[in-house]
Amino acid sequence: MSASSGLPEPSLLQQVEQQRIDRLVAELKRRGVTNDRCPRCGTFDWAVSFFQMPAAHEGFVSPFGQGITGYIPVACFNCKNCGYLMYYNLRVIETSEVRK
Ligand SMILES: [Zn+2]
């Protein structure tokens, strides 16, 4: 327990994930993202998740009936008010130089 807030201390995993989110938000700002509010409802209250989005290359037909040919690492921002979802390709945000 934290002596100052009375709230439980975040786990190490939560701390590492929050640091990743902080770096992501800082990088988005560095690349010119200026508005942190939901584009649909104007709320500023997001849940952020990191996951692998399955992808299928155009024209791919698998003999096993599965079309997934790869995964895109994404950060998903979910508006807690209206449920609007925004995805960021982490191969661009976390590994590439700014293009503008
Ligand atoms: Zn919203």
Residues whose N, C-alpha, C, O or C-beta is under 5 A from the ligand:
A	BS01	ZN	C38 R40 C41 G42 T43 C79 N81 C82 G83 Y84
